[in-house]
Amino acid sequence: MKSKTTLLILILLSFYLCNAQNPDFKPDGGGEFIFNAEKSPCLTKEKRIEVLDEIKNSISQLKLEKKLAYNNASKGGGHPLFIWPVAKSSGSNYNDVWGISNYVDQNQAYPNQILDYDCGARTYDTTNGYNHKGIDIFNWPFQWKLMDNDEVEIIAAAPGQIIYKQGSQADRSCTLGGGNWNAVYIQHSDGSAALYGHMKQNSLTTKNVGDMVAEGEYLGIVGSSGNSTGPHLHFEVYSEIEWNGVGTDILVDPYSGTCNSMTGDSWWQNQKPYNNPNINAALTHSAPPVFPNCPTQEITNESDEFTPGETVYLGIYLRDQVAGSSVNLKVLKPDNTVYSTWDFSLTDNYYASYWYWTNTMPSIFGEWTWQVTYQGQTVNHNFNVGTLNIDDEDFNATSIYPNPFNDIVNINSKSKIENASVVDVLGKTILKFEKTSVEGIKELNLSKISNGMYFITLEGERKQQGKRI
């Protein structure tokens, strides 16, 4: 026991000294995440003509059926003011779930002659004459996991009428030539229209063409259908759609900016900054995250359950990382005192980035906090450190039997057990229990889990105990 205690002290001391000598503590891994490395058109010229024809035909049909709510011949009330068209689902545990890879290309020459509304180059064109005509909002972090779990919702940026929808196309496209996209097109009261493209297959609103939608109403899930290299929303706006041979198709860049030659004012209720730094997530992992090739879902290795002596990977996931800025990082013990703190200086501008640090956890049991502060924003992520040593004297008052077990595990404790969780050998929580009576938890039904070794964590009266079964 003494040798183990001495080793633990040396580990903690070396960690503190490293931070004291190097306040700008370098990460153990991570870097830039590049979305849409292959700059392919979201809509080819032929597909865009097809899309606009679909809209015009649908408008004509709605008019014929006397269901058309608005038309270009009787516009009024000024253009709409949009809210942001994506939102994280209620089931998402991340702080935020998106980044921007491309704005509208204001320079119609090509190739490699690009200009966005803010006079920057956050857009693209292609050698065959495609100039990017929308805003690309991509999933971040873990784009495929977010898509597969329906964590990034597309919502109506403004109220209007559904004038076209298509939702049965495949949604795991990775290249140009991905076929048709899944999309919803909405016309607003002034006759303008918004295209919401690349949606996840079969995720679209159940409302039909001709139905009305409210601002913020669910339209679908961000996917990768059509010409796409990963899950993202392509949001494209027209102030006019040529109808019955009247008018023209006029593209809109909804941002107000020095180099926006398309519109004189913003179409946003609250226009977001060109660069919008954010902490999308602060996470703990049992191993580094893995980003396989498109379209395989990421192996995130997320874990919130650790044991003394186990290595925790402390991760941060940023949007619009700014060169010359820094991130303050803290690890807080269960009593909320600082275990370690350091700064990380950022030397590059990235639309998305991730970084992680490693630490061997000491024998301090309870709920720890991984705290990340960046650009005035602080995000906390809690994780637990328990014990697996069944011989520790702190555990003499609690027994679990039978062990080995079959289906039912009994708990004999002097303390009232209010919560219990079962963790597998990979650190994944597979079952959770809460007290259902004033006596607390007295037994656990584990009949649904397979043969193997597991760890049970018991919580009650502000204490946490662990057992190996």
FINU-319016 format. One line per field, with one value per residue (C-alpha): residue number from 0; x, y, z; residue in three letters. Coordinates in pm, 1 decimal, padded with zeros to 6 digits, always signed. Layout:
// residues N
resi	(NUM	...)
east	(X	...)
north	(Y	...)
up	(Z	...)
resn	(ALA	...)
//
This chain:
// residues 469
resi	(0	1	2	3	4	5	6	7	8	9	10	11	12	13	14	15	16	17	18	19	20	21	22	23	24	25	26	27	28	29	30	31	32	33	34	35	36	37	38	39	40	41	42	43	44	45	46	47	48	49	50	51	52	53	54	55	56	57	58	59	60	61	62	63	64	65	66	67	68	69	70	71	72	73	74	75	76	77	78	79	80	81	82	83	84	85	86	87	88	89	90	91	92	93	94	95	96	97	98	99	100	101	102	103	104	105	106	107	108	109	110	111	112	113	114	115	116	117	118	119	120	121	122	123	124	125	126	127	128	129	130	131	132	133	134	135	136	137	138	139	140	141	142	143	144	145	146	147	148	149	150	151	152	153	154	155	156	157	158	159	160	161	162	163	164	165	166	167	168	169	170	171	172	173	174	175	176	177	178	179	180	181	182	183	184	185	186	187	188	189	190	191	192	193	194	195	196	197	198	199	200	201	202	203	204	205	206	207	208	209	210	211	212	213	214	215	216	217	218	219	220	221	222	223	224	225	226	227	228	229	230	231	232	233	234	235	236	237	238	239	240	241	242	243	244	245	246	247	248	249	250	251	252	253	254	255	256	257	258	259	260	261	262	263	264	265	266	267	268	269	270	271	272	273	274	275	276	277	278	279	280	281	282	283	284	285	286	287	288	289	290	291	292	293	294	295	296	297	298	299	300	301	302	303	304	305	306	307	308	309	310	311	312	313	314	315	316	317	318	319	320	321	322	323	324	325	326	327	328	329	330	331	332	333	334	335	336	337	338	339	340	341	342	343	344	345	346	347	348	349	350	351	352	353	354	355	356	357	358	359	360	361	362	363	364	365	366	367	368	369	370	371	372	373	374	375	376	377	378	379	380	381	382	383	384	385	386	387	388	389	390	391	392	393	394	395	396	397	398	399	400	401	402	403	404	405	406	407	408	409	410	411	412	413	414	415	416	417	418	419	420	421	422	423	424	425	426	427	428	429	430	431	432	433	434	435	436	437	438	439	440	441	442	443	444	445	446	447	448	449	450	451	452	453	454	455	456	457	458	459	460	461	462	463	464	465	466	467	468)
east	(+00000.0	+00284.0	+00445.7	+00114.9	+00063.2	+00414.3	+00364.6	+00039.2	+00206.7	+00483.9	+00231.5	+00040.3	+00359.2	+00491.2	+00160.2	+00167.0	+00530.5	+00463.5	+00192.8	+00398.1	+00695.5	+00490.6	+00173.1	+00098.5	+00050.0	+00062.3	-00205.2	-00134.5	-00328.8	-00589.4	-00581.7	-00790.6	-01107.2	-01169.2	-01519.8	-01579.8	-01214.0	-01340.1	-01510.8	-01796.5	-02116.3	-02409.7	-02620.0	-02478.4	-02612.8	-02839.3	-02966.2	-03032.8	-03240.9	-03426.5	-03482.9	-03613.1	-03841.6	-03978.2	-04055.5	-04222.7	-04431.7	-04538.7	-04634.7	-04840.2	-05016.1	-05091.1	-05231.0	-05443.6	-05580.5	-05634.5	-05396.7	-05112.7	-05072.4	-04835.8	-04723.5	-04469.2	-04737.8	-04863.9	-04560.2	-04572.5	-04451.5	-04078.4	-03843.9	-03845.6	-03603.3	-03455.1	-03370.1	-03082.6	-03200.5	-03038.8	-03083.3	-02956.6	-03217.5	-03344.1	-03155.5	-02812.0	-02561.4	-02320.1	-02296.4	-02346.9	-02362.2	-02263.8	-01999.3	-01988.9	-01764.9	-01889.7	-02081.0	-02219.6	-01955.7	-01999.6	-01744.7	-01908.2	-01576.0	-01394.3	-01193.0	-01025.1	-01181.6	-01383.2	-01522.6	-01767.3	-01991.7	-01726.7	-01455.1	-01297.0	-01252.7	-01483.9	-01651.3	-01551.5	-01600.3	-01507.7	-01333.3	-01660.2	-01817.6	-01996.2	-02000.9	-02125.4	-02477.9	-02571.7	-02453.3	-02305.9	-02370.3	-02200.1	-02236.2	-01965.3	-01840.6	-01875.9	-02078.7	-02194.5	-02279.0	-02486.0	-02667.8	-02729.6	-02865.2	-03086.1	-02908.5	-02901.6	-03245.3	-03330.2	-03596.2	-03788.1	-03590.2	-03910.9	-04283.6	-04415.9	-04570.9	-04411.7	-04389.2	-04185.7	-04036.7	-03844.8	-03718.5	-03653.8	-03300.9	-02991.4	-02822.8	-02460.4	-02311.8	-01941.4	-01869.8	-01994.7	-02246.8	-02448.5	-02779.5	-03077.8	-03087.6	-03360.6	-03498.1	-03781.6	-03849.6	-04051.2	-04201.7	-04248.5	-04515.7	-04308.9	-04268.7	-03909.8	-03812.3	-03563.1	-03412.6	-03314.8	-03101.9	-02901.0	-03149.8	-03135.6	-03341.9	-03700.5	-03647.7	-03864.3	-04163.6	-04487.0	-04655.9	-04742.3	-04680.9	-04919.8	-04915.6	-04799.5	-04505.3	-04422.0	-04087.5	-03872.4	-04086.0	-03913.8	-03836.3	-03590.5	-03247.5	-02913.4	-02784.1	-02557.9	-02793.7	-02723.3	-02386.8	-02229.2	-01911.6	-02063.4	-02367.2	-02450.6	-02737.6	-02716.5	-02935.4	-03007.1	-03236.7	-03406.5	-03582.3	-03775.9	-03858.7	-03965.7	-04329.3	-04548.9	-04285.8	-04287.6	-03977.2	-03639.0	-03464.7	-03276.6	-03027.0	-02989.0	-02698.2	-02882.0	-02581.0	-02511.9	-02148.3	-01909.3	-01864.0	-02225.8	-02335.3	-02661.0	-02848.7	-02826.7	-02943.8	-02938.4	-03209.0	-03129.5	-03311.5	-02975.6	-02689.8	-02417.4	-02055.6	-01848.3	-01617.2	-01817.6	-01580.1	-01749.5	-01691.6	-01906.6	-01817.0	-01598.1	-01576.9	-01391.5	-01279.5	-01133.7	-00917.1	-00859.2	-01154.5	-01125.0	-01248.4	-01282.6	-01325.7	-01666.7	-01932.5	-01833.5	-01951.2	-01679.5	-01551.8	-01587.1	-01468.7	-01670.2	-01675.9	-01773.7	-01675.4	-01313.2	-01122.2	-00815.1	-00505.7	-00703.6	-00609.9	-00869.6	-00856.5	-00975.3	-01111.7	-01226.2	-01411.4	-01404.1	-01579.7	-01398.2	-01071.0	-00896.8	-00518.5	-00364.2	-00636.3	-00608.0	-00820.0	-00817.0	-00852.0	-00921.9	-00973.7	-01175.5	-01187.9	-01518.9	-01496.8	-01470.4	-01109.0	-00860.3	-00666.5	-00490.5	-00517.8	-00335.6	-00369.7	-00347.4	-00246.5	-00406.3	-00177.1	-00402.3	-00742.9	-00960.3	-01332.2	-01333.9	-01072.1	-01031.6	-00759.4	-00708.8	-00484.2	-00426.7	-00410.6	-00394.9	-00671.9	-00582.3	-00777.5	-01011.1	-01361.7	-01664.9	-01780.2	-01500.0	-01537.1	-01357.0	-01390.8	-01314.0	-01320.0	-01282.6	-01373.8	-01574.0	-01766.4	-01729.4	-01846.8	-01834.1	-01835.8	-01872.1	-01718.4	-01691.0	-01395.3	-01476.5	-01289.3	-01267.3	-01082.4	-01315.4	-01068.1	-01064.0	-01171.5	-01411.6	-01627.7	-01655.9	-01999.3	-02150.2	-02177.0	-02311.6	-02417.8	-02415.0	-02090.5	-02058.7	-02425.7	-02692.3	-02988.8	-03046.4	-02781.2	-02862.5	-02721.2	-02663.2	-02559.3	-02576.9	-02629.8	-02938.1	-02848.4	-03022.4	-02861.0	-02673.2	-02508.8	-02352.0	-02039.9	-01875.8	-01500.0	-01476.2	-01607.6	-01953.5	-02253.8	-02506.5	-02767.2	-02883.3	-03111.2	-03284.1	-03447.5	-03820.1	-03885.2	-03782.4	-03551.0	-03343.5	-03211.8	-03188.3	-03146.5	-03060.8	-03214.6	-02928.2	-03095.7	-03063.3	-02683.9	-02455.6	-02189.0	-01878.6	-01718.8	-01886.2	-01846.4	-02130.2	-02123.1	-02348.1	-02440.4	-02604.8	-02572.7	-02316.0	-02086.5	-01990.1	-01878.2	-01776.1	-01775.7	-01645.4	-01893.4)
north	(+00000.0	+00239.3	+00189.4	+00259.3	+00573.7	+00696.7	+00635.7	+00828.1	+01124.4	+01125.6	+01123.3	+01414.7	+01607.5	+01565.5	+01689.1	+02000.6	+02069.2	+02034.6	+02296.2	+02523.2	+02518.0	+02535.0	+02740.9	+02700.9	+02325.2	+02163.6	+01905.6	+01537.0	+01529.4	+01688.5	+01957.0	+02105.8	+01936.6	+02009.1	+01975.0	+01952.7	+01920.5	+01825.5	+02143.4	+01999.3	+02181.9	+02129.8	+02168.1	+02140.2	+02381.5	+02107.2	+02016.5	+02380.1	+02424.3	+02107.7	+02235.8	+02575.0	+02400.7	+02184.5	+02499.0	+02672.2	+02367.9	+02329.7	+02696.8	+02661.6	+02352.3	+02519.3	+02819.8	+02595.1	+02426.1	+02768.9	+02670.9	+02913.8	+03144.2	+03392.1	+03478.5	+03707.2	+03921.4	+04053.6	+04084.0	+04304.7	+04359.3	+04348.8	+04050.5	+03803.6	+03821.2	+03478.7	+03298.5	+03048.0	+02743.7	+02469.5	+02378.2	+02098.0	+01844.2	+01818.8	+01489.2	+01629.8	+01666.4	+01885.6	+02258.8	+02329.8	+02123.2	+02326.4	+02523.2	+02716.5	+02604.3	+02826.0	+03145.4	+03268.3	+03342.7	+03708.3	+03686.3	+03521.8	+03470.6	+03137.0	+02938.3	+03038.8	+03385.1	+03391.2	+03657.9	+03630.0	+03902.0	+04008.4	+04042.5	+03714.5	+03380.2	+03155.0	+03017.4	+02839.6	+02797.7	+02521.7	+02496.4	+02416.9	+02747.8	+02673.5	+02963.6	+02862.8	+02998.7	+02918.7	+02883.3	+02547.7	+02471.7	+02145.9	+01917.6	+01955.7	+01770.7	+01413.5	+01492.0	+01137.4	+01052.9	+01370.0	+01277.1	+00914.7	+01022.1	+01301.0	+01562.6	+01850.2	+01965.9	+02187.8	+02444.5	+02701.8	+03026.3	+03220.1	+03138.6	+03038.1	+02773.6	+02443.8	+02456.3	+02139.9	+01852.1	+01533.2	+01296.0	+00942.5	+00984.6	+00817.5	+01030.6	+00910.4	+01069.4	+01151.6	+01284.9	+01473.6	+01259.6	+01175.4	+01207.2	+01408.9	+01560.5	+01551.1	+01899.2	+02127.2	+02454.3	+02727.9	+03042.5	+03350.2	+03620.4	+03852.2	+03582.9	+03497.1	+03134.5	+02939.4	+02603.0	+02363.3	+02087.9	+01768.8	+01644.7	+01300.2	+01034.3	+01002.7	+01273.4	+01541.5	+01706.7	+01512.0	+01824.4	+01827.3	+02064.6	+02354.4	+02339.1	+02638.5	+02632.0	+02864.7	+03022.7	+02767.7	+02469.7	+02135.6	+02060.4	+01768.8	+01642.8	+01753.1	+01480.2	+01417.3	+01352.1	+01462.4	+01617.7	+01624.3	+01526.6	+01503.9	+01602.1	+01969.7	+02202.8	+02397.9	+02706.1	+02897.4	+03198.8	+03368.7	+03703.9	+03610.1	+03290.5	+03338.0	+03233.0	+03183.2	+03354.0	+03663.6	+03790.0	+03627.5	+03397.1	+03634.4	+03481.6	+03644.7	+03648.2	+03709.1	+03866.3	+04237.9	+04308.6	+04538.0	+04300.2	+04186.1	+04321.0	+04121.7	+04279.3	+04607.9	+04492.9	+04183.2	+03919.6	+03792.5	+03893.2	+03881.9	+03839.8	+03617.0	+03736.5	+03633.1	+03448.1	+03309.7	+03139.0	+02883.0	+02580.4	+02318.1	+02053.6	+01974.9	+01595.8	+01318.1	+01005.7	+00666.1	+00688.2	+00945.9	+01003.2	+00842.3	+01012.0	+00741.0	+00816.8	+00929.6	+00797.7	+00584.6	+00709.9	+00838.6	+00629.8	+00894.2	+00686.4	+00916.8	+00810.8	+00971.9	+00680.5	+00629.0	+00442.0	+00551.1	+00497.2	+00508.3	+00758.1	+01019.8	+01205.3	+01562.7	+01693.6	+02028.9	+02089.3	+02443.5	+02634.2	+02921.5	+02891.1	+03230.7	+03264.2	+03461.7	+03369.8	+03119.7	+02866.3	+02835.5	+02478.2	+02348.2	+02013.4	+02050.7	+01790.9	+01673.0	+01941.4	+02199.9	+02291.3	+02316.1	+01999.4	+02149.5	+02457.0	+02576.4	+02789.4	+02673.1	+02931.0	+02895.6	+02978.6	+02916.8	+03012.0	+02702.0	+02671.6	+02366.2	+02208.8	+01959.5	+01905.8	+01666.7	+01621.1	+01308.5	+01261.0	+00958.5	+00991.3	+00976.1	+00799.5	+01089.1	+00951.4	+01145.3	+01377.4	+01575.6	+01871.5	+01941.8	+02317.7	+02497.9	+02878.2	+03044.5	+03391.7	+03469.4	+03138.3	+02862.3	+02503.7	+02240.2	+01864.8	+01631.2	+01285.5	+01031.1	+00863.5	+00554.4	+00260.0	-00102.3	-00230.8	-00458.7	-00472.0	-00099.4	-00046.7	+00230.5	-00043.0	-00271.0	-00135.1	-00230.3	-00576.4	-00703.3	-01067.2	-01316.7	-01248.7	-01406.1	-01339.8	-01471.4	-01235.2	-01055.5	-00873.6	-00783.7	-00478.3	-00466.4	-00118.7	+00096.0	+00393.3	+00457.7	+00381.8	+00634.7	+00561.6	+00273.0	+00224.4	-00076.3	-00014.8	-00265.4	-00322.9	-00060.6	+00207.2	+00228.2	+00270.4	+00005.0	+00022.8	+00285.9	+00251.6	+00505.5	+00449.5	+00377.4	+00358.5	+00539.1	+00248.8	+00310.9	+00048.4	-00298.7	-00513.1	-00487.6	-00694.2	-00766.5	-01044.4	-00854.8	-00832.8	-01102.1	-01302.6	-01106.1	-00874.8	-00546.1	-00264.9	-00133.5	+00223.3	+00302.1	+00654.3	+00776.6	+01040.2	+01230.1	+00927.6	+00705.8	+00344.0	+00086.9	-00290.6	-00541.3	-00822.2)
up	(+00000.0	+00079.1	-00261.1	-00432.8	-00226.5	-00304.5	-00675.2	-00668.5	-00499.2	-00759.0	-01043.0	-00896.2	-00822.4	-01176.7	-01317.2	-01100.0	-01182.6	-01555.0	-01528.4	-01308.2	-01544.0	-01862.4	-01814.8	-02186.4	-02156.7	-02501.9	-02595.4	-02645.4	-02971.6	-03195.7	-03461.9	-03738.9	-03857.7	-04225.7	-04359.4	-04734.5	-04835.6	-05181.3	-05306.0	-05509.4	-05607.0	-05372.0	-05685.9	-06036.7	-06297.8	-06428.9	-06081.0	-05992.7	-06308.5	-06211.9	-05855.6	-05973.1	-06222.5	-05940.2	-05742.6	-06040.1	-06126.7	-05764.6	-05741.9	-06061.6	-05924.5	-05589.7	-05773.7	-05991.6	-05677.4	-05517.6	-05235.1	-05309.4	-05012.0	-05178.6	-05530.2	-05687.2	-05850.2	-05517.7	-05295.2	-04990.5	-04638.7	-04711.3	-04700.7	-04410.0	-04119.3	-04051.2	-03731.2	-03745.1	-03948.2	-03735.4	-03370.1	-03148.8	-03046.9	-02691.8	-02657.3	-02742.5	-02457.8	-02651.7	-02596.1	-02967.6	-03285.4	-03592.4	-03779.4	-04109.0	-04393.8	-04678.4	-04748.6	-05083.4	-05348.5	-05451.9	-05734.7	-06035.8	-06216.6	-06187.5	-06103.9	-05776.9	-05785.7	-05466.9	-05238.3	-04948.9	-04806.5	-04553.3	-04823.2	-04717.5	-04891.3	-04690.8	-05001.7	-05321.7	-05694.7	-05938.6	-06273.5	-06451.4	-06349.2	-06023.3	-05774.4	-05430.6	-05390.9	-05033.0	-04673.5	-04570.3	-04201.4	-04100.7	-03798.6	-03535.2	-03339.8	-03474.0	-03783.5	-03858.1	-03499.2	-03476.9	-03797.4	-03697.9	-03357.5	-03501.0	-03290.0	-03543.0	-03649.1	-03945.0	-03855.0	-04055.4	-04057.1	-04130.0	-04154.8	-04493.8	-04716.6	-04818.1	-05197.4	-05251.1	-05051.6	-05124.9	-04857.2	-04985.9	-05127.0	-04977.2	-04711.4	-04679.5	-04989.1	-04985.4	-05335.6	-05638.0	-05821.5	-05512.7	-05696.3	-05578.7	-05233.4	-04972.3	-04927.4	-04822.6	-05006.3	-04838.2	-04988.2	-04768.8	-04771.0	-04994.4	-05261.0	-05165.3	-05113.6	-04902.1	-04998.1	-04717.8	-04874.9	-04798.4	-04537.5	-04379.2	-04551.9	-04423.2	-04162.0	-04323.7	-04163.4	-04205.9	-04340.2	-04709.1	-04997.9	-04951.2	-04570.9	-04368.6	-04126.0	-03840.5	-03763.1	-03580.3	-03680.7	-03740.2	-04106.9	-04090.9	-03979.6	-04123.2	-04355.0	-04652.9	-04945.4	-05301.9	-05394.7	-05051.2	-04866.8	-04520.0	-04314.8	-04359.4	-04438.6	-04762.9	-04705.5	-05027.6	-05063.0	-05358.7	-05339.3	-05653.7	-05836.9	-06199.2	-06218.2	-06525.1	-06736.3	-06512.6	-06329.6	-06283.0	-06036.7	-05806.2	-05560.6	-05217.4	-04977.2	-04647.8	-04476.2	-04455.9	-04541.1	-04722.4	-05014.5	-05048.8	-05388.0	-05383.9	-05093.4	-04909.6	-04567.1	-04351.5	-04379.2	-04026.4	-03710.2	-03532.9	-03779.3	-03639.0	-03656.1	-03957.3	-03719.1	-03429.3	-03180.6	-02961.5	-02739.1	-02908.3	-02651.5	-02352.9	-02319.0	-02141.2	-02328.4	-02246.0	-02561.2	-02835.6	-03071.2	-03413.7	-03733.9	-04004.4	-04371.3	-04496.0	-04433.9	-04132.5	-03795.6	-03564.2	-03272.7	-03003.7	-02703.6	-02479.8	-02115.5	-01788.1	-01562.0	-01457.7	-01190.0	-00993.5	-01203.8	-01528.8	-01800.9	-01884.0	-02216.2	-02164.2	-02493.1	-02629.4	-02957.3	-03093.5	-03368.9	-03541.5	-03352.1	-03355.4	-03391.5	-03106.7	-02856.3	-02572.5	-02389.3	-02010.6	-01888.5	-01540.1	-01374.2	-01054.0	-00776.6	-00627.1	-00356.7	-00640.2	-00560.3	-00847.0	-00921.7	-01223.4	-01445.5	-01756.0	-02068.5	-02428.3	-02688.8	-03032.7	-03323.7	-03626.6	-03761.6	-03802.4	-03880.8	-03650.6	-03425.5	-03143.2	-02882.1	-02592.9	-02290.7	-02080.9	-01706.7	-01477.0	-01220.5	-00850.6	-00574.8	-00508.8	-00548.1	-00663.1	-00938.0	-01105.0	-01341.4	-01671.0	-01721.5	-02048.2	-02088.4	-02428.4	-02556.1	-02242.3	-02250.5	-01990.6	-02040.0	-01764.0	-01816.0	-01517.4	-01488.1	-01207.1	-01044.6	-00835.3	-00691.2	-00799.3	-00492.6	-00293.6	-00002.7	+00082.0	+00441.0	+00331.8	+00179.5	+00482.1	+00567.6	+00228.2	+00076.6	-00256.0	-00290.3	-00446.9	-00628.3	-00886.5	-00957.2	-01194.9	-01221.2	-00890.1	-00685.3	-00324.7	-00149.3	+00226.8	+00336.1	+00647.3	+00415.9	+00205.5	-00156.8	-00381.7	-00720.2	-00876.5	-01214.8	-01387.9	-01597.4	-01832.3	-01860.5	-02139.0	-01905.7	-02068.4	-01840.9	-01946.1	-01665.9	-01418.2	-01117.5	-00892.6	-00554.3	-00565.9	-00190.1	+00127.6	+00214.3	-00096.6	-00337.8	-00186.1	-00497.5	-00867.2	-01146.1	-01386.1	-01583.8	-01912.4	-01920.0	-02059.7	-01879.1	-01788.5	-01535.5	-01440.8	-01192.5	-00980.1	-00851.2	-00554.1	-00452.3	-00134.6	+00133.8	-00074.5	-00091.4	-00384.4	-00358.7	-00615.8	-00635.1	-00889.2	-00971.5)
resn	(MET	LYS	SER	LYS	THR	THR	LEU	LEU	ILE	LEU	ILE	LEU	LEU	SER	PHE	TYR	LEU	CYS	ASN	ALA	GLN	ASN	PRO	ASP	PHE	LYS	PRO	ASP	GLY	GLY	GLY	GLU	PHE	ILE	PHE	ASN	ALA	GLU	LYS	SER	PRO	CYS	LEU	THR	LYS	GLU	LYS	ARG	ILE	GLU	VAL	LEU	ASP	GLU	ILE	LYS	ASN	SER	ILE	SER	GLN	LEU	LYS	LEU	GLU	LYS	LYS	LEU	ALA	TYR	ASN	ASN	ALA	SER	LYS	GLY	GLY	GLY	HIS	PRO	LEU	PHE	ILE	TRP	PRO	VAL	ALA	LYS	SER	SER	GLY	SER	ASN	TYR	ASN	ASP	VAL	TRP	GLY	ILE	SER	ASN	TYR	VAL	ASP	GLN	ASN	GLN	ALA	TYR	PRO	ASN	GLN	ILE	LEU	ASP	TYR	ASP	CYS	GLY	ALA	ARG	THR	TYR	ASP	THR	THR	ASN	GLY	TYR	ASN	HIS	LYS	GLY	ILE	ASP	ILE	PHE	ASN	TRP	PRO	PHE	GLN	TRP	LYS	LEU	MET	ASP	ASN	ASP	GLU	VAL	GLU	ILE	ILE	ALA	ALA	ALA	PRO	GLY	GLN	ILE	ILE	TYR	LYS	GLN	GLY	SER	GLN	ALA	ASP	ARG	SER	CYS	THR	LEU	GLY	GLY	GLY	ASN	TRP	ASN	ALA	VAL	TYR	ILE	GLN	HIS	SER	ASP	GLY	SER	ALA	ALA	LEU	TYR	GLY	HIS	MET	LYS	GLN	ASN	SER	LEU	THR	THR	LYS	ASN	VAL	GLY	ASP	MET	VAL	ALA	GLU	GLY	GLU	TYR	LEU	GLY	ILE	VAL	GLY	SER	SER	GLY	ASN	SER	THR	GLY	PRO	HIS	LEU	HIS	PHE	GLU	VAL	TYR	SER	GLU	ILE	GLU	TRP	ASN	GLY	VAL	GLY	THR	ASP	ILE	LEU	VAL	ASP	PRO	TYR	SER	GLY	THR	CYS	ASN	SER	MET	THR	GLY	ASP	SER	TRP	TRP	GLN	ASN	GLN	LYS	PRO	TYR	ASN	ASN	PRO	ASN	ILE	ASN	ALA	ALA	LEU	THR	HIS	SER	ALA	PRO	PRO	VAL	PHE	PRO	ASN	CYS	PRO	THR	GLN	GLU	ILE	THR	ASN	GLU	SER	ASP	GLU	PHE	THR	PRO	GLY	GLU	THR	VAL	TYR	LEU	GLY	ILE	TYR	LEU	ARG	ASP	GLN	VAL	ALA	GLY	SER	SER	VAL	ASN	LEU	LYS	VAL	LEU	LYS	PRO	ASP	ASN	THR	VAL	TYR	SER	THR	TRP	ASP	PHE	SER	LEU	THR	ASP	ASN	TYR	TYR	ALA	SER	TYR	TRP	TYR	TRP	THR	ASN	THR	MET	PRO	SER	ILE	PHE	GLY	GLU	TRP	THR	TRP	GLN	VAL	THR	TYR	GLN	GLY	GLN	THR	VAL	ASN	HIS	ASN	PHE	ASN	VAL	GLY	THR	LEU	ASN	ILE	ASP	ASP	GLU	ASP	PHE	ASN	ALA	THR	SER	ILE	TYR	PRO	ASN	PRO	PHE	ASN	ASP	ILE	VAL	ASN	ILE	ASN	SER	LYS	SER	LYS	ILE	GLU	ASN	ALA	SER	VAL	VAL	ASP	VAL	LEU	GLY	LYS	THR	ILE	LEU	LYS	PHE	GLU	LYS	THR	SER	VAL	GLU	GLY	ILE	LYS	GLU	LEU	ASN	LEU	SER	LYS	ILE	SER	ASN	GLY	MET	TYR	PHE	ILE	THR	LEU	GLU	GLY	GLU	ARG	LYS	GLN	GLN	GLY	LYS	ARG	ILE)
//
